[in-house]
Amino acid sequence: MKGGIELSLVLSFGMMFLMASISVVGVMISYNHARLLQEQIVALIEYHNKYDQEVVQRIESLNVCSRCQYMIEAHETQRYHVKVTFPIQMPFVEYRAVASVSGFTISIP
């Protein structure tokens, strides 16, 4: 009897830990996809040394992150600020939020 109760406790806590771990891995994967998209956008702008319609078309053809949205702003220092927002979901604890990653390009004359 005592062994059965201990086994049920170990299994229930083990399953909760497993579900929490899977949720955290999902968040890490979402962050990785958003960071990869942000770095690819920065690399395209830096490679072409400009931000024009051709670069916009190449960015639109990227299919790294389907749930991500990006925003590109020009700064007075001849740099571009690239910000990618993405949703975070942890169904185990009913947590939903929007996170973002951002970065700057080098100075583009």
Secondary structure, 3 states (H helix, E strand, C coil): CHHHHHHHHHHHHHHHHHHHHHHHHHHHHHHHHHHHHHHHHHHHHHHHCCCCHHHHHHHHCCCCCCCCEEEEEECCCCCEEEEEEEEEEECCCCEEEEEEEEEECCCCC
